[in-house]
Amino acid sequence: MHASPLDLTEIAPGFADPTRDSQAVFRRVMDAIARPGTIQDLSFAPEPPAWPRARPPRWR
């Protein structure tokens, strides 16, 4: 079974300040997990990349 190569040309740039922004996202995600029902603002985070749809496994 081969994994097809990932085309990185379609991925948009990440955080403006990778260290601080990723820490802020991590903290807000952990806060949301610790306090179910709360809403966290992640408007400063970049959009996640659009990954290709996964193919179902082939059974032998």
C-alpha positions as CSV (number, residue, x, y, z in Angstrom):
1,M,0.0,0.0,0.0
2,H,1.4,3.4,-1.0
3,A,0.6,6.7,0.5
4,S,0.2,9.4,-2.2
5,P,2.5,12.4,-1.7
6,L,1.0,15.4,0.0
7,D,0.7,18.5,-2.2
8,L,1.8,21.3,0.0
9,T,1.2,24.0,-2.6
10,E,-2.5,24.3,-1.6
11,I,-1.8,25.0,2.1
12,A,-2.1,28.6,3.2
13,P,0.4,30.3,5.5
14,G,0.1,29.6,9.2
15,F,0.2,31.9,12.2
16,A,1.7,35.4,12.0
17,D,3.6,34.7,15.2
18,P,3.9,30.9,15.4
19,T,5.1,30.6,19.0
20,R,2.6,33.0,20.7
21,D,-0.4,32.2,18.4
22,S,0.0,28.4,18.7
23,Q,0.3,28.8,22.5
24,A,-2.9,31.0,22.6
25,V,-4.8,28.4,20.5
26,F,-3.6,25.6,22.7
27,R,-4.6,27.4,25.9
28,R,-8.1,28.2,24.5
29,V,-8.6,24.6,23.3
30,M,-7.6,23.3,26.8
31,D,-9.9,25.9,28.4
32,A,-12.8,24.7,26.2
33,I,-12.1,21.1,27.1
34,A,-11.9,21.9,30.8
35,R,-15.2,23.9,30.7
36,P,-17.7,22.2,28.4
37,G,-20.3,24.6,27.0
38,T,-18.0,27.6,27.0
39,I,-17.3,29.3,23.7
40,Q,-13.7,30.3,22.9
41,D,-12.8,32.9,20.3
42,L,-10.4,31.6,17.7
43,S,-11.0,34.3,15.1
44,F,-7.3,35.1,15.1
45,A,-6.3,31.6,14.0
46,P,-5.8,30.8,10.4
47,E,-8.3,28.5,8.6
48,P,-7.3,24.8,8.7
49,P,-6.2,23.3,5.4
50,A,-8.7,21.4,3.3
51,W,-7.6,17.8,3.4
52,P,-8.6,15.4,0.7
53,R,-11.4,13.0,1.6
54,A,-10.2,9.8,3.1
55,R,-10.8,6.7,1.2
56,P,-12.5,3.8,3.0
57,P,-10.1,0.9,3.7
58,R,-10.0,-2.0,1.2
59,W,-10.7,-5.3,2.7
60,R,-9.0,-8.3,1.4
